[in-house]
Amino acid sequence: MKKAIILLTVLFSILPLISEEDRGTMVDYNPLPNNDTLVVTRWYGDWWFGGGLSTQYNQYFGDFYAPGAPSNLAHVKFNPEFVFENGTGFGYSLGAIVEYNPITSSHGGFIQINYLKRGYTSETDEVVKSFSTARDLRYVLESTIEYLEIRPAYRYDFGFLNMYGYAGPGVDINIGQKSNHYLKFVHTGDIAQENKFKFNDTKTRFYLHFGIGLDLFLTDLNGTRFRFSPFIAADFGTDLLGTQNGGLSASAVNLASARIGVSLKLGPDHKLYDTLRFDPNYKGPDYQVAVMDNNVNLKGDLKDNLLEPADIAYYELPEAIEIVREEPAIYRENTNENDFKPIKLETNRMKFYEFPTSESTQLTSELKNYLDNVARYLSENPGSEIRIVGHSDNMGSEEENQRRSVIRKDRVVRYLLAKGINRYRILDRGEGDRKPIADTRTAEGRKKNRRVEITIIQ
């Protein structure tokens, strides 16, 4: 048990430093028998499914009363009750989890359904037996109590090192128990006076649980991604044990529990399908090619082994074509500091901003305010960088769409430059219409596709 706790603690300390989860868009190209190409664009799905296990430490609070001969009813004189005060125990749980964790939001949730086994050990203070003059006798109660555990929770992603926190209500429904009640000498050992014991009032327990965890990317398998998630958690709530039948005194036992565990989750990607038709008339680009005779000796310093002109065959370069990209009309955005509205920024999480029409490239007021906050954050955190990716919908030629995506990201870049951000801290590119995230056949889908993606890299 201690080894498991130490191992999971080490995982929490080291794994965030060596594992970063891939949250980006991926494009798969699959050749078809008719020479067409099936293009599958995919990104993280919202739903995750899996299982987990944990180990726990339980600290019990309260008094439990049981007679010295638990198979008989308590009697003040002939079968007096003894008090078991507080207690400790270990346990474990294993079960299934369903999680909602959308990539575009920090907010989500999950529900766990577990089989839970708790250990409970408590003993009385020193007791006096009429048959013995010993002064170091004590009753001991050892139990394992089984539950069906249901744990829904709200989840919040912190935005760094793939960490998240969660909190929610829970309920433990008793499904079994096994207990022993015996007498022992404190300094010498147990007495062979073991009795089977049963709690008459094992309550359905309601509680609040909370914890933190890590989502660590494992692998991507045919459009399904896998996560390994260590976590630590705690809970406290209502009583779990009450008064025995025929008991002379009222019993009430509660607990506070801490656990550490792992879960393995898998989630199917969102997928968007498109087909690139085979063009038998397509002519590939010209290349500059140099062919070298295999008999040429390249040993030693090339300065001492000049190649004979006859050894190299030259192919004529195609005529150079000058490509001139139209620059945006506005180089420096006009901003008003009085319009600044502070917002909470998240690092290492992609942020999307859409454009209203296929041709539009102007920054919206919402995007400008976000960039104002980004510029301030970058100024205060000189070790941070920013990644900017421009995209277009498919309403235009390939060249037009590429140009629009470049202009959109350039406007963001220049806005940040105008705020004093060093160009070397900005990583940017334009993707044209090659990486849609929504249906290209609908107006709503095309609106989502014409966007800029902004990620603060911490």
Disulfide bonds with the S-S distance in Angstrom:
none
